[in-house]
Amino acid sequence: MNKKTQTYNKILTSAWLLFLQQGYEQTSTREIATAANVATGTVFSHFENKVDLLKAGMQQQIDAIIHQSSLTDKQHAPRLKLSHYALPLFEFYCDNSKFSKILISDMIWQAAFLSSK
């Protein structure tokens, strides 16, 4: 893993932990930079804004859930797997309802993000 990827992951991990501990709205990019042990400008060289950090964190969590589910279910049809993935994703969104509301309200206006996935 190269240094740029390591820095990206360090920032994302720090942001996600702060979002969980303090809440999204109460967390500043300066706090994220401090927690990641990088300059504030470094955060912005990897993420355009705080919402992009939230999106990347949510995507990372979703990918982890899907990856874990795919490891445990190798014998079912894709439709059944989708049902299998849907429950943990739904639970994740419910458990993180504040994140989900912010993410969804911001993403509704960003069709490019939705169409790129």
Biopython code that builds the backbone (N, CA, C, O; Angstrom):
import numpy as np
from Bio.PDB.StructureBuilder import StructureBuilder

atoms = [
    (1, "MET", "N", (0.854, -1.165, 0.000)),
    (1, "MET", "CA", (0.000, 0.000, 0.000)),
    (1, "MET", "C", (0.912, 1.243, 0.000)),
    (1, "MET", "O", (1.812, 1.359, 0.831)),
    (2, "ASN", "N", (0.667, 2.157, -0.933)),
    (2, "ASN", "CA", (1.510, 3.342, -1.019)),
    (2, "ASN", "C", (1.129, 4.378, 0.046)),
    (2, "ASN", "O", (0.093, 4.272, 0.702)),
    (3, "LYS", "N", (1.994, 5.375, 0.192)),
    (3, "LYS", "CA", (1.805, 6.381, 1.253)),
    (3, "LYS", "C", (0.507, 7.164, 1.077)),
    (3, "LYS", "O", (-0.163, 7.473, 2.062)),
    (4, "LYS", "N", (0.143, 7.489, -0.166)),
    (4, "LYS", "CA", (-1.086, 8.245, -0.419)),
    (4, "LYS", "C", (-2.310, 7.452, 0.048)),
    (4, "LYS", "O", (-3.219, 8.005, 0.667)),
    (5, "THR", "N", (-2.323, 6.170, -0.252)),
    (5, "THR", "CA", (-3.431, 5.305, 0.167)),
    (5, "THR", "C", (-3.455, 5.158, 1.682)),
    (5, "THR", "O", (-4.528, 5.144, 2.287)),
    (6, "GLN", "N", (-2.288, 5.050, 2.298)),
    (6, "GLN", "CA", (-2.223, 4.947, 3.759)),
    (6, "GLN", "C", (-2.775, 6.216, 4.413)),
    (6, "GLN", "O", (-3.522, 6.145, 5.388)),
    (7, "THR", "N", (-2.403, 7.370, 3.870)),
    (7, "THR", "CA", (-2.888, 8.644, 4.415)),
    (7, "THR", "C", (-4.396, 8.754, 4.243)),
    (7, "THR", "O", (-5.099, 9.159, 5.169)),
    (8, "TYR", "N", (-4.900, 8.394, 3.059)),
    (8, "TYR", "CA", (-6.343, 8.398, 2.786)),
    (8, "TYR", "C", (-7.063, 7.543, 3.829)),
    (8, "TYR", "O", (-8.041, 7.982, 4.434)),
    (9, "ASN", "N", (-6.574, 6.325, 4.031)),
    (9, "ASN", "CA", (-7.212, 5.404, 4.985)),
    (9, "ASN", "C", (-7.132, 5.919, 6.417)),
    (9, "ASN", "O", (-8.077, 5.757, 7.189)),
    (10, "LYS", "N", (-6.012, 6.536, 6.772)),
    (10, "LYS", "CA", (-5.854, 7.081, 8.125)),
    (10, "LYS", "C", (-6.860, 8.218, 8.356)),
    (10, "LYS", "O", (-7.480, 8.300, 9.416)),
    (11, "ILE", "N", (-7.014, 9.084, 7.362)),
    (11, "ILE", "CA", (-7.974, 10.185, 7.480)),
    (11, "ILE", "C", (-9.394, 9.636, 7.579)),
    (11, "ILE", "O", (-10.174, 10.063, 8.431)),
    (12, "LEU", "N", (-9.720, 8.696, 6.711)),
    (12, "LEU", "CA", (-11.068, 8.129, 6.686)),
    (12, "LEU", "C", (-11.390, 7.413, 7.998)),
    (12, "LEU", "O", (-12.485, 7.571, 8.538)),
    (13, "THR", "N", (-10.462, 6.642, 8.502)),
    (13, "THR", "CA", (-10.673, 5.933, 9.764)),
    (13, "THR", "C", (-10.850, 6.918, 10.914)),
    (13, "THR", "O", (-11.735, 6.749, 11.752)),
    (14, "SER", "N", (-10.012, 7.938, 10.951)),
    (14, "SER", "CA", (-10.114, 8.950, 12.014)),
    (14, "SER", "C", (-11.448, 9.679, 11.935)),
    (14, "SER", "O", (-12.105, 9.896, 12.953)),
    (15, "ALA", "N", (-11.843, 10.054, 10.735)),
    (15, "ALA", "CA", (-13.120, 10.757, 10.558)),
    (15, "ALA", "C", (-14.274, 9.886, 11.017)),
    (15, "ALA", "O", (-15.147, 10.344, 11.754)),
    (16, "TRP", "N", (-14.283, 8.647, 10.589)),
    (16, "TRP", "CA", (-15.387, 7.745, 10.934)),
    (16, "TRP", "C", (-15.493, 7.578, 12.451)),
    (16, "TRP", "O", (-16.594, 7.617, 13.000)),
    (17, "LEU", "N", (-14.364, 7.394, 13.127)),
    (17, "LEU", "CA", (-14.385, 7.234, 14.584)),
    (17, "LEU", "C", (-14.898, 8.503, 15.268)),
    (17, "LEU", "O", (-15.679, 8.428, 16.217)),
    (18, "LEU", "N", (-14.460, 9.654, 14.789)),
    (18, "LEU", "CA", (-14.949, 10.909, 15.373)),
    (18, "LEU", "C", (-16.437, 11.107, 15.101)),
    (18, "LEU", "O", (-17.169, 11.571, 15.975)),
    (19, "PHE", "N", (-16.887, 10.758, 13.902)),
    (19, "PHE", "CA", (-18.317, 10.868, 13.591)),
    (19, "PHE", "C", (-19.130, 10.004, 14.549)),
    (19, "PHE", "O", (-20.183, 10.421, 15.031)),
    (20, "LEU", "N", (-18.637, 8.806, 14.819)),
    (20, "LEU", "CA", (-19.344, 7.912, 15.740)),
    (20, "LEU", "C", (-19.310, 8.438, 17.174)),
    (20, "LEU", "O", (-20.309, 8.351, 17.889)),
    (21, "GLN", "N", (-18.179, 8.978, 17.596)),
    (21, "GLN", "CA", (-18.025, 9.439, 18.977)),
    (21, "GLN", "C", (-18.734, 10.770, 19.231)),
    (21, "GLN", "O", (-19.409, 10.932, 20.248)),
    (22, "GLN", "N", (-18.582, 11.718, 18.310)),
    (22, "GLN", "CA", (-19.050, 13.079, 18.545)),
    (22, "GLN", "C", (-20.272, 13.465, 17.735)),
    (22, "GLN", "O", (-20.968, 14.428, 18.054)),
    (23, "GLY", "N", (-20.523, 12.700, 16.682)),
    (23, "GLY", "CA", (-21.562, 13.063, 15.735)),
    (23, "GLY", "C", (-20.959, 13.773, 14.535)),
    (23, "GLY", "O", (-19.930, 14.440, 14.645)),
    (24, "TYR", "N", (-21.599, 13.626, 13.408)),
    (24, "TYR", "CA", (-21.104, 14.221, 12.163)),
    (24, "TYR", "C", (-21.027, 15.740, 12.260)),
    (24, "TYR", "O", (-19.987, 16.329, 11.963)),
    (25, "GLU", "N", (-22.114, 16.372, 12.671)),
    (25, "GLU", "CA", (-22.172, 17.826, 12.681)),
    (25, "GLU", "C", (-21.219, 18.443, 13.703)),
    (25, "GLU", "O", (-20.761, 19.570, 13.514)),
    (26, "GLN", "N", (-20.920, 17.734, 14.763)),
    (26, "GLN", "CA", (-20.052, 18.271, 15.805)),
    (26, "GLN", "C", (-18.565, 18.043, 15.514)),
    (26, "GLN", "O", (-17.709, 18.532, 16.252)),
    (27, "THR", "N", (-18.259, 17.320, 14.466)),
    (27, "THR", "CA", (-16.864, 17.022, 14.131)),
    (27, "THR", "C", (-16.360, 17.979, 13.058)),
    (27, "THR", "O", (-16.986, 18.141, 12.011)),
    (28, "SER", "N", (-15.236, 18.602, 13.328)),
    (28, "SER", "CA", (-14.647, 19.526, 12.347)),
    (28, "SER", "C", (-13.545, 18.823, 11.560)),
    (28, "SER", "O", (-12.992, 17.813, 11.995)),
    (29, "THR", "N", (-13.245, 19.381, 10.399)),
    (29, "THR", "CA", (-12.152, 18.814, 9.603)),
    (29, "THR", "C", (-10.815, 19.018, 10.315)),
    (29, "THR", "O", (-9.894, 18.221, 10.140)),
    (30, "ARG", "N", (-10.706, 20.062, 11.103)),
    (30, "ARG", "CA", (-9.476, 20.277, 11.885)),
    (30, "ARG", "C", (-9.298, 19.140, 12.903)),
    (30, "ARG", "O", (-8.189, 18.641, 13.091)),
    (31, "GLU", "N", (-10.387, 18.739, 13.553)),
    (31, "GLU", "CA", (-10.307, 17.624, 14.506)),
    (31, "GLU", "C", (-9.937, 16.327, 13.792)),
    (31, "GLU", "O", (-9.166, 15.521, 14.313)),
    (32, "ILE", "N", (-10.485, 16.132, 12.610)),
    (32, "ILE", "CA", (-10.166, 14.928, 11.823)),
    (32, "ILE", "C", (-8.682, 14.918, 11.482)),
    (32, "ILE", "O", (-8.018, 13.890, 11.620)),
    (33, "ALA", "N", (-8.158, 16.061, 11.037)),
    (33, "ALA", "CA", (-6.738, 16.162, 10.698)),
    (33, "ALA", "C", (-5.864, 15.864, 11.920)),
    (33, "ALA", "O", (-4.878, 15.132, 11.824)),
    (34, "THR", "N", (-6.231, 16.434, 13.056)),
    (34, "THR", "CA", (-5.467, 16.211, 14.284)),
    (34, "THR", "C", (-5.479, 14.730, 14.662)),
    (34, "THR", "O", (-4.441, 14.162, 15.001)),
    (35, "ALA", "N", (-6.647, 14.114, 14.603)),
    (35, "ALA", "CA", (-6.759, 12.689, 14.953)),
    (35, "ALA", "C", (-5.966, 11.807, 13.990)),
    (35, "ALA", "O", (-5.421, 10.779, 14.392)),
    (36, "ALA", "N", (-5.901, 12.209, 12.717)),
    (36, "ALA", "CA", (-5.169, 11.436, 11.710)),
    (36, "ALA", "C", (-3.690, 11.798, 11.686)),
    (36, "ALA", "O", (-2.902, 11.178, 10.971)),
    (37, "ASN", "N", (-3.313, 12.822, 12.485)),
    (37, "ASN", "CA", (-1.933, 13.295, 12.538)),
    (37, "ASN", "C", (-1.445, 13.798, 11.169)),
    (37, "ASN", "O", (-0.335, 13.498, 10.729)),
    (38, "VAL", "N", (-2.326, 14.577, 10.516)),
    (38, "VAL", "CA", (-1.988, 15.207, 9.241)),
    (38, "VAL", "C", (-2.422, 16.672, 9.291)),
    (38, "VAL", "O", (-3.170, 17.077, 10.181)),
    (39, "ALA", "N", (-1.951, 17.450, 8.338)),
    (39, "ALA", "CA", (-2.369, 18.845, 8.240)),
    (39, "ALA", "C", (-3.797, 18.913, 7.705)),
    (39, "ALA", "O", (-4.235, 18.021, 6.978)),
    (40, "THR", "N", (-4.513, 19.961, 8.062)),
    (40, "THR", "CA", (-5.890, 20.134, 7.580)),
    (40, "THR", "C", (-5.933, 20.142, 6.056)),
    (40, "THR", "O", (-6.851, 19.583, 5.455)),
    (41, "GLY", "N", (-4.948, 20.769, 5.434)),
    (41, "GLY", "CA", (-4.885, 20.790, 3.968)),
    (41, "GLY", "C", (-4.764, 19.404, 3.366)),
    (41, "GLY", "O", (-5.242, 19.160, 2.258)),
    (42, "THR", "N", (-4.124, 18.492, 4.093)),
    (42, "THR", "CA", (-3.992, 17.113, 3.616)),
    (42, "THR", "C", (-5.358, 16.435, 3.554)),
    (42, "THR", "O", (-5.631, 15.651, 2.645)),
    (43, "VAL", "N", (-6.208, 16.745, 4.524)),
    (43, "VAL", "CA", (-7.570, 16.191, 4.500)),
    (43, "VAL", "C", (-8.253, 16.627, 3.205)),
    (43, "VAL", "O", (-8.886, 15.817, 2.528)),
    (44, "PHE", "N", (-8.123, 17.904, 2.867)),
    (44, "PHE", "CA", (-8.784, 18.433, 1.673)),
    (44, "PHE", "C", (-8.105, 18.008, 0.379)),
    (44, "PHE", "O", (-8.699, 18.124, -0.692)),
    (45, "SER", "N", (-6.889, 17.525, 0.457)),
    (45, "SER", "CA", (-6.256, 16.998, -0.757)),
    (45, "SER", "C", (-6.786, 15.600, -1.087)),
    (45, "SER", "O", (-6.644, 15.120, -2.212)),
    (46, "HIS", "N", (-7.393, 14.962, -0.097)),
    (46, "HIS", "CA", (-7.972, 13.623, -0.303)),
    (46, "HIS", "C", (-9.500, 13.654, -0.411)),
    (46, "HIS", "O", (-10.090, 12.817, -1.095)),
    (47, "PHE", "N", (-10.135, 14.608, 0.255)),
    (47, "PHE", "CA", (-11.593, 14.703, 0.283)),
    (47, "PHE", "C", (-11.982, 16.156, 0.054)),
    (47, "PHE", "O", (-11.447, 17.059, 0.697)),
    (48, "GLU", "N", (-12.911, 16.377, -0.860)),
    (48, "GLU", "CA", (-13.302, 17.744, -1.185)),
    (48, "GLU", "C", (-13.925, 18.475, 0.008)),
    (48, "GLU", "O", (-13.711, 19.672, 0.198)),
    (49, "ASN", "N", (-14.704, 17.729, 0.812)),
    (49, "ASN", "CA", (-15.374, 18.340, 1.958)),
    (49, "ASN", "C", (-15.749, 17.243, 2.962)),
    (49, "ASN", "O", (-15.488, 16.061, 2.740)),
    (50, "LYS", "N", (-16.353, 17.658, 4.046)),
    (50, "LYS", "CA", (-16.711, 16.714, 5.116)),
    (50, "LYS", "C", (-17.765, 15.712, 4.649)),
    (50, "LYS", "O", (-17.741, 14.552, 5.060)),
    (51, "VAL", "N", (-18.682, 16.149, 3.801)),
    (51, "VAL", "CA", (-19.706, 15.231, 3.282)),
    (51, "VAL", "C", (-19.051, 14.098, 2.493)),
    (51, "VAL", "O", (-19.488, 12.951, 2.578)),
    (52, "ASP", "N", (-18.008, 14.413, 1.727)),
    (52, "ASP", "CA", (-17.299, 13.370, 0.985)),
    (52, "ASP", "C", (-16.653, 12.361, 1.926)),
    (52, "ASP", "O", (-16.576, 11.174, 1.608)),
    (53, "LEU", "N", (-16.190, 12.827, 3.084)),
    (53, "LEU", "CA", (-15.666, 11.901, 4.098)),
    (53, "LEU", "C", (-16.767, 10.982, 4.608)),
    (53, "LEU", "O", (-16.553, 9.783, 4.785)),
    (54, "LEU", "N", (-17.938, 11.547, 4.843)),
    (54, "LEU", "CA", (-19.065, 10.749, 5.308)),
    (54, "LEU", "C", (-19.464, 9.721, 4.251)),
    (54, "LEU", "O", (-19.697, 8.556, 4.574)),
    (55, "LYS", "N", (-19.543, 10.145, 3.002)),
    (55, "LYS", "CA", (-19.894, 9.219, 1.911)),
    (55, "LYS", "C", (-18.889, 8.077, 1.817)),
    (55, "LYS", "O", (-19.263, 6.908, 1.718)),
    (56, "ALA", "N", (-17.610, 8.435, 1.850)),
    (56, "ALA", "CA", (-16.566, 7.407, 1.741)),
    (56, "ALA", "C", (-16.629, 6.449, 2.930)),
    (56, "ALA", "O", (-16.457, 5.241, 2.767)),
    (57, "GLY", "N", (-16.874, 6.983, 4.114)),
    (57, "GLY", "CA", (-16.991, 6.128, 5.300)),
    (57, "GLY", "C", (-18.184, 5.195, 5.214)),
    (57, "GLY", "O", (-18.082, 4.010, 5.530)),
    (58, "MET", "N", (-19.319, 5.734, 4.783)),
    (58, "MET", "CA", (-20.517, 4.892, 4.627)),
    (58, "MET", "C", (-20.273, 3.819, 3.562)),
    (58, "MET", "O", (-20.642, 2.660, 3.750)),
    (59, "GLN", "N", (-19.653, 4.207, 2.450)),
    (59, "GLN", "CA", (-19.370, 3.240, 1.384)),
    (59, "GLN", "C", (-18.439, 2.145, 1.895)),
    (59, "GLN", "O", (-18.625, 0.970, 1.579)),
    (60, "GLN", "N", (-17.442, 2.531, 2.681)),
    (60, "GLN", "CA", (-16.518, 1.561, 3.258)),
    (60, "GLN", "C", (-17.253, 0.588, 4.185)),
    (60, "GLN", "O", (-16.986, -0.613, 4.162)),
    (61, "GLN", "N", (-18.171, 1.101, 4.993)),
    (61, "GLN", "CA", (-18.946, 0.244, 5.889)),
    (61, "GLN", "C", (-19.838, -0.712, 5.100)),
    (61, "GLN", "O", (-19.938, -1.894, 5.429)),
    (62, "ILE", "N", (-20.482, -0.193, 4.060)),
    (62, "ILE", "CA", (-21.340, -1.031, 3.211)),
    (62, "ILE", "C", (-20.511, -2.113, 2.539)),
    (62, "ILE", "O", (-20.902, -3.280, 2.524)),
    (63, "ASP", "N", (-19.365, -1.730, 1.984)),
    (63, "ASP", "CA", (-18.491, -2.709, 1.325)),
    (63, "ASP", "C", (-18.056, -3.802, 2.293)),
    (63, "ASP", "O", (-17.990, -4.975, 1.925)),
    (64, "ALA", "N", (-17.757, -3.412, 3.540)),
    (64, "ALA", "CA", (-17.346, -4.400, 4.541)),
    (64, "ALA", "C", (-18.478, -5.377, 4.854)),
    (64, "ALA", "O", (-18.249, -6.577, 4.998)),
    (65, "ILE", "N", (-19.692, -4.856, 4.956)),
    (65, "ILE", "CA", (-20.849, -5.722, 5.221)),
    (65, "ILE", "C", (-21.066, -6.683, 4.051)),
    (65, "ILE", "O", (-21.280, -7.878, 4.256)),
    (66, "ILE", "N", (-21.012, -6.164, 2.841)),
    (66, "ILE", "CA", (-21.217, -7.011, 1.659)),
    (66, "ILE", "C", (-20.103, -8.041, 1.541)),
    (66, "ILE", "O", (-20.359, -9.207, 1.239)),
    (67, "HIS", "N", (-18.874, -7.615, 1.777)),
    (67, "HIS", "CA", (-17.748, -8.553, 1.712)),
    (67, "HIS", "C", (-17.907, -9.669, 2.739)),
    (67, "HIS", "O", (-17.732, -10.845, 2.420)),
    (68, "GLN", "N", (-18.238, -9.298, 3.962)),
    (68, "GLN", "CA", (-18.417, -10.304, 5.007)),
    (68, "GLN", "C", (-19.556, -11.261, 4.653)),
    (68, "GLN", "O", (-19.444, -12.471, 4.849)),
    (69, "SER", "N", (-20.644, -10.710, 4.132)),
    (69, "SER", "CA", (-21.780, -11.561, 3.745)),
    (69, "SER", "C", (-21.407, -12.492, 2.608)),
    (69, "SER", "O", (-21.843, -13.643, 2.576)),
    (70, "SER", "N", (-20.598, -11.998, 1.666)),
    (70, "SER", "CA", (-20.217, -12.845, 0.532)),
    (70, "SER", "C", (-19.308, -13.981, 0.972)),
    (70, "SER", "O", (-19.308, -15.045, 0.353)),
    (71, "LEU", "N", (-18.537, -13.773, 2.028)),
    (71, "LEU", "CA", (-17.674, -14.836, 2.542)),
    (71, "LEU", "C", (-18.480, -15.937, 3.205)),
    (71, "LEU", "O", (-18.093, -17.105, 3.180)),
    (72, "THR", "N", (-19.594, -15.561, 3.795)),
    (72, "THR", "CA", (-20.384, -16.540, 4.533)),
    (72, "THR", "C", (-21.442, -17.225, 3.678)),
    (72, "THR", "O", (-22.029, -18.218, 4.108)),
    (73, "ASP", "N", (-21.700, -16.707, 2.463)),
    (73, "ASP", "CA", (-22.765, -17.284, 1.624)),
    (73, "ASP", "C", (-22.263, -17.452, 0.194)),
    (73, "ASP", "O", (-22.347, -16.534, -0.621)),
    (74, "LYS", "N", (-21.744, -18.637, -0.093)),
    (74, "LYS", "CA", (-21.201, -18.910, -1.421)),
    (74, "LYS", "C", (-22.114, -19.804, -2.255)),
    (74, "LYS", "O", (-21.799, -20.088, -3.411)),
    (75, "GLN", "N", (-23.220, -20.248, -1.704)),
    (75, "GLN", "CA", (-24.014, -21.232, -2.419)),
    (75, "GLN", "C", (-25.381, -20.754, -2.887)),
    (75, "GLN", "O", (-26.089, -21.507, -3.556)),
    (76, "HIS", "N", (-25.774, -19.528, -2.556)),
    (76, "HIS", "CA", (-27.111, -19.059, -2.922)),
    (76, "HIS", "C", (-27.092, -18.185, -4.170)),
    (76, "HIS", "O", (-26.072, -17.592, -4.522)),
    (77, "ALA", "N", (-28.231, -18.122, -4.820)),
    (77, "ALA", "CA", (-28.402, -17.304, -6.013)),
    (77, "ALA", "C", (-28.262, -15.818, -5.663)),
    (77, "ALA", "O", (-28.482, -15.429, -4.516)),
    (78, "PRO", "N", (-27.896, -14.984, -6.652)),
    (78, "PRO", "CA", (-27.732, -13.544, -6.381)),
    (78, "PRO", "C", (-28.948, -12.890, -5.732)),
    (78, "PRO", "O", (-28.792, -12.038, -4.857)),
    (79, "ARG", "N", (-30.149, -13.270, -6.141)),
    (79, "ARG", "CA", (-31.349, -12.680, -5.545)),
    (79, "ARG", "C", (-31.430, -12.982, -4.052)),
    (79, "ARG", "O", (-31.782, -12.106, -3.262)),
    (80, "LEU", "N", (-31.111, -14.203, -3.665)),
    (80, "LEU", "CA", (-31.116, -14.558, -2.248)),
    (80, "LEU", "C", (-29.988, -13.859, -1.500)),
    (80, "LEU", "O", (-30.144, -13.463, -0.345)),
    (81, "LYS", "N", (-28.850, -13.713, -2.175)),
    (81, "LYS", "CA", (-27.744, -12.993, -1.548)),
    (81, "LYS", "C", (-28.118, -11.541, -1.304)),
    (81, "LYS", "O", (-27.771, -10.967, -0.272)),
    (82, "LEU", "N", (-28.830, -10.947, -2.263)),
    (82, "LEU", "CA", (-29.253, -9.561, -2.092)),
    (82, "LEU", "C", (-30.120, -9.430, -0.844)),
    (82, "LEU", "O", (-29.955, -8.491, -0.065)),
    (83, "SER", "N", (-31.033, -10.360, -0.657)),
    (83, "SER", "CA", (-31.851, -10.351, 0.558)),
    (83, "SER", "C", (-30.979, -10.511, 1.797)),
    (83, "SER", "O", (-31.210, -9.881, 2.829)),
    (84, "HIS", "N", (-29.985, -11.359, 1.667)),
    (84, "HIS", "CA", (-29.055, -11.597, 2.771)),
    (84, "HIS", "C", (-28.297, -10.314, 3.124)),
    (84, "HIS", "O", (-28.085, -10.022, 4.301)),
    (85, "TYR", "N", (-27.886, -9.543, 2.099)),
    (85, "TYR", "CA", (-27.155, -8.290, 2.318)),
    (85, "TYR", "C", (-28.087, -7.194, 2.830)),
    (85, "TYR", "O", (-27.671, -6.348, 3.620)),
    (86, "ALA", "N", (-29.315, -7.202, 2.395)),
    (86, "ALA", "CA", (-30.236, -6.114, 2.694)),
    (86, "ALA", "C", (-30.474, -5.956, 4.198)),
    (86, "ALA", "O", (-30.515, -4.833, 4.700)),
    (87, "LEU", "N", (-30.626, -7.041, 4.903)),
    (87, "LEU", "CA", (-30.902, -6.951, 6.341)),
    (87, "LEU", "C", (-29.768, -6.275, 7.105)),
    (87, "LEU", "O", (-30.031, -5.340, 7.861)),
    (88, "PRO", "N", (-28.505, -6.711, 6.941)),
    (88, "PRO", "CA", (-27.447, -6.010, 7.680)),
    (88, "PRO", "C", (-27.292, -4.551, 7.250)),
    (88, "PRO", "O", (-26.982, -3.695, 8.079)),
    (89, "LEU", "N", (-27.504, -4.258, 5.966)),
    (89, "LEU", "CA", (-27.416, -2.868, 5.507)),
    (89, "LEU", "C", (-28.532, -2.034, 6.118)),
    (89, "LEU", "O", (-28.304, -0.902, 6.546)),
    (90, "PHE", "N", (-29.735, -2.588, 6.158)),
    (90, "PHE", "CA", (-30.863, -1.892, 6.762)),
    (90, "PHE", "C", (-30.589, -1.638, 8.246)),
    (90, "PHE", "O", (-30.831, -0.542, 8.751)),
    (91, "GLU", "N", (-30.084, -2.657, 8.933)),
    (91, "GLU", "CA", (-29.757, -2.506, 10.352)),
    (91, "GLU", "C", (-28.673, -1.447, 10.548)),
    (91, "GLU", "O", (-28.726, -0.654, 11.488)),
    (92, "PHE", "N", (-27.674, -1.447, 9.633)),
    (92, "PHE", "CA", (-26.610, -0.452, 9.727)),
    (92, "PHE", "C", (-27.183, 0.956, 9.588)),
    (92, "PHE", "O", (-26.864, 1.839, 10.384)),
    (93, "TYR", "N", (-28.023, 1.162, 8.585)),
    (93, "TYR", "CA", (-28.627, 2.483, 8.385)),
    (93, "TYR", "C", (-29.504, 2.887, 9.571)),
    (93, "TYR", "O", (-29.524, 4.053, 9.965)),
    (94, "CYS", "N", (-30.222, 1.926, 10.132)),
    (94, "CYS", "CA", (-31.060, 2.236, 11.295)),
    (94, "CYS", "C", (-30.208, 2.562, 12.521)),
    (94, "CYS", "O", (-30.517, 3.489, 13.271)),
    (95, "ASP", "N", (-29.147, 1.803, 12.716)),
    (95, "ASP", "CA", (-28.260, 2.047, 13.853)),
    (95, "ASP", "C", (-27.518, 3.377, 13.724)),
    (95, "ASP", "O", (-27.106, 3.965, 14.724)),
    (96, "ASN", "N", (-27.353, 3.840, 12.495)),
    (96, "ASN", "CA", (-26.633, 5.087, 12.226)),
    (96, "ASN", "C", (-27.570, 6.070, 11.542)),
    (96, "ASN", "O", (-27.231, 6.644, 10.507)),
    (97, "SER", "N", (-28.739, 6.262, 12.117)),
    (97, "SER", "CA", (-29.783, 7.047, 11.457)),
    (97, "SER", "C", (-29.373, 8.497, 11.216)),
    (97, "SER", "O", (-29.753, 9.071, 10.195)),
    (98, "LYS", "N", (-28.615, 9.100, 12.117)),
    (98, "LYS", "CA", (-28.184, 10.483, 11.893)),
    (98, "LYS", "C", (-27.283, 10.561, 10.665)),
    (98, "LYS", "O", (-27.447, 11.446, 9.824)),
    (99, "PHE", "N", (-26.325, 9.629, 10.562)),
    (99, "PHE", "CA", (-25.464, 9.578, 9.378)),
    (99, "PHE", "C", (-26.310, 9.378, 8.135)),
    (99, "PHE", "O", (-26.146, 10.072, 7.131)),
    (100, "SER", "N", (-27.213, 8.423, 8.221)),
    (100, "SER", "CA", (-28.026, 8.073, 7.054)),
    (100, "SER", "C", (-28.839, 9.259, 6.567)),
    (100, "SER", "O", (-28.912, 9.509, 5.364)),
    (101, "LYS", "N", (-29.444, 9.988, 7.481)),
    (101, "LYS", "CA", (-30.251, 11.147, 7.086)),
    (101, "LYS", "C", (-29.399, 12.209, 6.404)),
    (101, "LYS", "O", (-29.790, 12.759, 5.375)),
    (102, "ILE", "N", (-28.243, 12.495, 6.974)),
    (102, "ILE", "CA", (-27.346, 13.488, 6.380)),
    (102, "ILE", "C", (-26.874, 13.012, 5.016)),
    (102, "ILE", "O", (-26.907, 13.760, 4.038)),
    (103, "LEU", "N", (-26.439, 11.775, 4.961)),
    (103, "LEU", "CA", (-25.921, 11.226, 3.714)),
    (103, "LEU", "C", (-26.980, 11.238, 2.623)),
    (103, "LEU", "O", (-26.724, 11.700, 1.510)),
    (104, "ILE", "N", (-28.149, 10.741, 2.933)),
    (104, "ILE", "CA", (-29.210, 10.659, 1.929)),
    (104, "ILE", "C", (-29.669, 12.049, 1.509)),
    (104, "ILE", "O", (-29.891, 12.284, 0.321)),
    (105, "SER", "N", (-29.817, 12.972, 2.448)),
    (105, "SER", "CA", (-30.278, 14.313, 2.075)),
    (105, "SER", "C", (-29.257, 15.008, 1.183)),
    (105, "SER", "O", (-29.643, 15.728, 0.262)),
    (106, "ASP", "N", (-27.960, 14.811, 1.432)),
    (106, "ASP", "CA", (-26.943, 15.422, 0.582)),
    (106, "ASP", "C", (-26.813, 14.706, -0.756)),
    (106, "ASP", "O", (-26.568, 15.345, -1.780)),
    (107, "MET", "N", (-26.975, 13.392, -0.757)),
    (107, "MET", "CA", (-26.810, 12.637, -1.993)),
    (107, "MET", "C", (-27.967, 12.811, -2.957)),
    (107, "MET", "O", (-27.781, 12.670, -4.166)),
    (108, "ILE", "N", (-29.140, 13.110, -2.466)),
    (108, "ILE", "CA", (-30.289, 13.308, -3.350)),
    (108, "ILE", "C", (-29.962, 14.362, -4.401)),
    (108, "ILE", "O", (-30.412, 14.279, -5.544)),
    (109, "TRP", "N", (-29.180, 15.345, -4.001)),
    (109, "TRP", "CA", (-28.833, 16.445, -4.897)),
    (109, "TRP", "C", (-27.572, 16.172, -5.688)),
    (109, "TRP", "O", (-27.139, 17.021, -6.467)),
    (110, "GLN", "N", (-26.973, 15.004, -5.507)),
    (110, "GLN", "CA", (-25.718, 14.694, -6.202)),
    (110, "GLN", "C", (-25.909, 13.435, -7.045)),
    (110, "GLN", "O", (-25.397, 12.370, -6.701)),
    (111, "ALA", "N", (-26.629, 13.555, -8.124)),
    (111, "ALA", "CA", (-26.939, 12.412, -8.986)),
    (111, "ALA", "C", (-25.688, 11.764, -9.538)),
    (111, "ALA", "O", (-25.682, 10.555, -9.769)),
    (112, "ALA", "N", (-24.632, 12.524, -9.755)),
    (112, "ALA", "CA", (-23.391, 11.956, -10.299)),
    (112, "ALA", "C", (-22.825, 10.901, -9.362)),
    (112, "ALA", "O", (-22.328, 9.871, -9.818)),
    (113, "PHE", "N", (-22.895, 11.146, -8.057)),
    (113, "PHE", "CA", (-22.391, 10.155, -7.096)),
    (113, "PHE", "C", (-23.230, 8.892, -7.162)),
    (113, "PHE", "O", (-22.690, 7.786, -7.171)),
    (114, "LEU", "N", (-24.541, 9.047, -7.207)),
    (114, "LEU", "CA", (-25.423, 7.894, -7.239)),
    (114, "LEU", "C", (-25.261, 7.085, -8.508)),
    (114, "LEU", "O", (-25.343, 5.858, -8.460)),
    (115, "SER", "N", (-25.034, 7.728, -9.640)),
    (115, "SER", "CA", (-24.926, 6.998, -10.909)),
    (115, "SER", "C", (-23.554, 6.363, -11.092)),
    (115, "SER", "O", (-23.400, 5.483, -11.939)),
    (116, "SER", "N", (-22.551, 6.785, -10.323)),
    (116, "SER", "CA", (-21.201, 6.244, -10.497)),
    (116, "SER", "C", (-21.003, 4.924, -9.757)),
    (116, "SER", "O", (-19.985, 4.262, -9.954)),
    (117, "LYS", "N", (-21.931, 4.538, -8.928)),
    (117, "LYS", "CA", (-21.759, 3.310, -8.139)),
    (117, "LYS", "C", (-22.452, 2.134, -8.768)),
    (117, "LYS", "O", (-22.403, 1.028, -8.229)),
]
sb = StructureBuilder()
sb.init_structure("model")
sb.init_model(0)
sb.init_chain("A")
sb.init_seg("    ")
for serial, (resi, resn, name, xyz) in enumerate(atoms, 1):
    if name == "N":
        sb.init_residue(resn, " ", resi, " ")
    sb.init_atom(name, np.array(xyz, "f"), 0.0, 1.0, " ", f" {name:<3s}", serial, name[0])
structure = sb.get_structure()
